[in-house]
Amino acid sequence: KAANEGNSNAMFNTGLHYAKGFGVERNFEKSLYWMKKADENGDEDAENYIIRLTEAINAEKTADTGDAKAQAVLAEFYMYLGKSFDQAGNEKDYAKAFEYAKKSSDNNEGHGCWILALCYQHGRGVRPDARKAFELYQKGSDLGHAACQHSLAYHYLRGEIVGQDFKKGFDLCMKS
């Protein structure tokens, strides 16, 4: 009601409800509608959601056809959603992030490897597994993904999962 009466904060929150499927069926199109209304009425946070929602809506069109890049975009978006609006919970968002990241990684997309590694590293949609995260950072690094190279460098520099190797860590930092 407040959103319909012009309250930009309520418009933003209505958009979040639709994005997360909290109290309503998840609907990115309706979420985008409310985020645009919120942005038009001065909400400072809506612009970032508009960009991410637009990317997610476009990615949905091809992700299920095996488009690994689109799968990675959706994985990242669901991770982002999982971090927002705590009252709505994050389990189903992280589960979707894991699902799309796994598909993307299985299709040898570096960005999908990175998102999947983050899922394993932080227990998002899956039980934490530092070894599996390391393996995925390695896979993404081999595919030329800069964030995977940087994360892998961190492991070598800190001596986590593998023996400490400053040269390898430095080389990976430079590569990333």
Salt bridges, closest charged atoms under 4 A:
ASP64 OD1 - LYS103 NZ 3.82
GLU76 OE1 - HIS111 NE2 2.87
ASP93 OD2 - LYS20 NZ 2.29
ASP93 OD1 - ARG26 NH2 2.95
GLU99 OE1 - LYS96 NZ 3.79
GLU99 OE2 - LYS103 NZ 3.57
ASP106 OD2 - LYS102 NZ 3.00
GLU109 OE1 - LYS69 NZ 3.37
GLU160 OE1 - HIS155 ND1 3.77
GLU160 OE2 - ARG158 NE 3.76
ASP171 OD2 - LYS167 NZ 2.90
